[in-house]
Amino acid sequence: MSNFAGFLLHALLLVPALLIAIPVHEMGHAAAAYILGDRSVRYFGYFSLNPRRFLDPLGVIAVFVALVGWGRRVPVQPNRISTTGQRVMHELGGPAANLIVAVVLGFVLQALVRFGLAPSYDLSVGLLGAALYVIVFLNLSVFAFQLLPVPGLDGWNVIEAIFRNRNARFFFQVNTRRQQIWIGCIVVIFLFQLFQGGSLLSLVMAPFFWPASLISLGGCAGYAIPGFIGLHPCLL
């Protein structure tokens, strides 16, 4: 397989993965809200199987550029999701959904491997195994990435839900500077790659990614688009 063909194949395999991982994440938030008493998520169609309802253009680009991603946030009624415990459960609903899908499909993939259908990036039946592997990987990636304590991600929202009442001004200021914080994070990641030759994103995601990868796949999961980007968030 030529370098270009490998690049194209690995990039294309991300398409079905993101069409599953991103909607699953947002529907996880919707399901958590519904369980907590917010029926509006069902009324407004947030249990739809149409992935376009959940895809955010920048989040899709992030999948191909950094192998992480996000979707359009599901709006909820603040009067229904009001207590600290409810807000925390709602925020964790998205990552939990990705983890469940990764574990279930990971077990399926492990069973297929035992029956001789190992993932392969050649034009063979093993390509189906490779597609399944990428779906598991991206669900793990979205799960771990969203738990990072960065404004706009679920991990930060959990922290805000717990501590906002104690320091509302601090969280207000952070949220107003969210764009600058993201730009700063991107610059730090780029400089780390440039001077250290490693992936800072892989490093910070590892505490969440590595245990989930062990559970779902029995080992370290990683993925790369040859000649472009790779992500291996494992504690080695």
C-alpha positions in Angstrom: 0.0 0.0 0.0 1.4 3.4 -1.0 1.9 6.2 1.5 -1.0 8.2 0.0 -3.3 5.1 -0.1 -2.5 4.5 3.6 -3.1 8.1 4.5 -6.5 8.1 2.7 -7.6 4.7 4.1 -6.8 5.7 7.7 -8.5 9.0 7.3 -11.6 7.5 5.7 -11.9 5.0 8.5 -12.5 7.9 10.9 -15.7 8.8 9.1 -17.9 6.0 10.4 -16.1 6.3 13.8 -17.0 10.0 14.2 -20.6 9.4 12.9 -21.0 7.1 15.9 -18.7 8.5 18.7 -19.9 12.1 18.5 -23.7 11.4 18.4 -23.3 8.8 21.1 -21.6 11.4 23.3 -24.3 14.0 22.9 -27.1 11.4 23.2 -25.5 10.3 26.5 -25.9 13.8 27.8 -29.5 13.8 26.5 -30.2 10.4 28.2 -28.8 11.6 31.5 -31.0 14.7 31.3 -34.1 12.6 30.5 -33.4 10.3 33.4 -33.0 13.3 35.7 -36.4 14.6 34.7 -35.8 16.9 31.7 -38.3 15.5 29.1 -37.5 18.4 26.6 -34.5 16.5 25.2 -36.9 13.9 23.8 -39.5 16.4 22.6 -36.8 18.4 20.7 -35.5 15.2 19.0 -32.2 14.6 20.8 -32.6 10.9 20.6 -32.4 11.1 16.8 -30.3 8.6 14.8 -29.5 11.5 12.3 -25.8 12.3 13.1 -26.0 15.8 11.5 -28.1 16.9 14.5 -25.1 16.4 16.7 -22.1 17.2 14.6 -20.2 20.5 15.1 -18.0 21.6 12.2 -15.0 22.4 14.4 -15.4 19.2 16.4 -15.4 17.2 13.1 -12.2 18.9 12.0 -10.6 18.2 15.3 -11.2 14.4 14.7 -9.1 14.5 11.6 -6.5 17.0 12.9 -6.0 15.7 16.5 -8.1 12.5 16.7 -10.3 14.0 19.4 -13.7 15.8 19.0 -16.9 17.2 20.3 -20.4 17.8 19.1 -23.2 20.4 19.4 -24.2 20.6 23.0 -27.6 19.3 23.9 -29.6 22.2 25.6 -31.4 21.3 28.9 -33.8 23.1 31.2 -31.9 24.6 34.1 -34.9 24.3 36.4 -34.9 20.5 35.8 -31.1 20.1 36.0 -30.5 22.3 39.0 -28.7 20.6 41.9 -25.0 20.0 42.0 -25.5 16.2 41.8 -27.8 16.5 38.8 -25.4 18.7 37.0 -22.5 16.4 37.6 -24.5 13.4 36.4 -25.6 15.2 33.3 -22.0 16.2 32.5 -20.8 12.6 33.0 -23.6 11.2 30.8 -21.7 11.9 27.5 -18.4 10.3 28.5 -20.2 7.4 30.1 -22.0 6.7 26.8 -18.7 6.7 24.9 -17.2 4.3 27.5 -20.1 1.9 27.3 -20.0 1.8 23.5 -16.2 1.3 23.5 -16.5 -1.6 26.0 -19.3 -3.4 24.2 -17.7 -3.0 20.8 -14.3 -3.8 22.2 -15.6 -7.1 23.5 -17.1 -7.8 20.1 -13.7 -7.0 18.4 -11.8 -9.3 20.9 -14.3 -12.1 20.1 -13.7 -11.6 16.3 -10.0 -11.7 16.8 -10.3 -15.0 18.6 -12.3 -16.4 15.7 -9.5 -15.3 13.3 -10.8 -12.0 12.0 -7.9 -9.8 13.0 -8.1 -6.1 12.0 -6.2 -5.4 8.8 -5.7 -2.3 6.7 -5.5 -4.4 3.5 -8.4 -4.7 1.1 -9.8 -7.8 2.8 -12.4 -8.9 5.3 -10.0 -7.8 8.0 -10.8 -4.2 7.0 -14.2 -4.6 8.8 -12.2 -5.4 12.0 -10.1 -2.3 11.4 -13.2 -0.2 11.0 -14.6 -1.6 14.3 -11.2 -0.9 16.0 -11.3 2.7 14.9 -14.8 3.1 16.2 -13.7 1.7 19.6 -10.6 4.0 19.6 -12.5 7.2 18.8 -15.1 6.5 21.5 -12.2 6.0 24.0 -10.6 9.2 22.7 -13.7 11.3 23.0 -14.4 9.8 26.5 -10.9 10.7 27.7 -10.6 14.0 26.0 -14.0 15.3 27.3 -12.9 14.5 30.9 -10.0 16.9 30.7 -10.4 20.0 33.0 -10.5 22.5 30.1 -13.3 25.1 29.8 -15.9 23.9 27.4 -15.2 20.2 28.1 -17.2 18.0 30.4 -14.4 17.6 32.9 -14.3 21.3 33.5 -18.1 21.5 33.7 -18.1 18.9 36.4 -15.6 21.0 38.4 -17.7 24.1 37.8 -20.9 22.3 38.9 -19.2 21.4 42.2 -17.4 24.6 43.0 -19.2 27.4 41.2 -21.3 28.4 44.2 -18.1 29.0 46.2 -16.4 31.2 43.6 -18.9 32.3 40.9 -16.7 35.2 39.8 -13.7 33.0 39.0 -15.8 30.6 36.8 -17.4 33.6 35.1 -14.0 35.0 34.2 -12.7 31.7 33.0 -15.8 31.2 30.7 -15.4 34.7 29.3 -11.8 33.9 28.4 -12.5 30.4 27.0 -11.3 31.3 23.5 -7.9 32.6 24.8 -7.5 29.5 27.0 -8.1 27.2 24.0 -5.6 29.1 21.9 -3.1 28.9 24.7 -3.6 25.1 25.1 -3.1 24.6 21.3 0.1 26.6 21.4 1.4 24.6 24.4 0.6 21.3 22.7 2.3 22.5 19.5 5.4 23.7 21.3 5.6 20.4 23.3 5.5 18.4 20.1 8.1 20.7 18.5 10.6 20.6 21.3 9.9 17.3 23.1 9.0 15.3 20.1 6.0 13.7 21.9 2.3 14.2 22.2 1.2 16.3 25.2 -2.4 15.5 24.4 -1.6 11.7 24.7 0.1 12.3 28.0 -2.7 14.3 29.6 -5.4 11.9 28.3 -3.6 8.8 29.5 -5.0 8.6 33.0 -8.5 8.3 31.6 -7.8 6.6 28.3 -5.4 3.8 29.5 -7.7 2.1 32.0 -10.7 2.3 29.6 -8.5 0.8 26.8 -7.5 -2.1 29.1 -11.1 -2.8 29.9 -12.4 -2.6 26.3 -9.6 -4.0 24.3 -7.3 -5.7 26.8 -4.4 -3.5 25.9 -3.2 -0.2 24.7 -5.2 1.4 21.9 -3.7 4.0 19.6 -4.3 5.3 16.1 -2.5 7.3 13.5 -3.0 8.8 10.0 0.4 7.9 8.4 2.6 10.9 7.8 0.1 13.3 9.6 -1.0 12.7 13.1 -1.1 10.0 15.8 -2.5 9.5 19.2 -1.4 6.9 21.7 -2.7 7.9 25.2 -1.2 5.1 27.1 0.8 5.0 30.3 3.9 3.3 29.2 
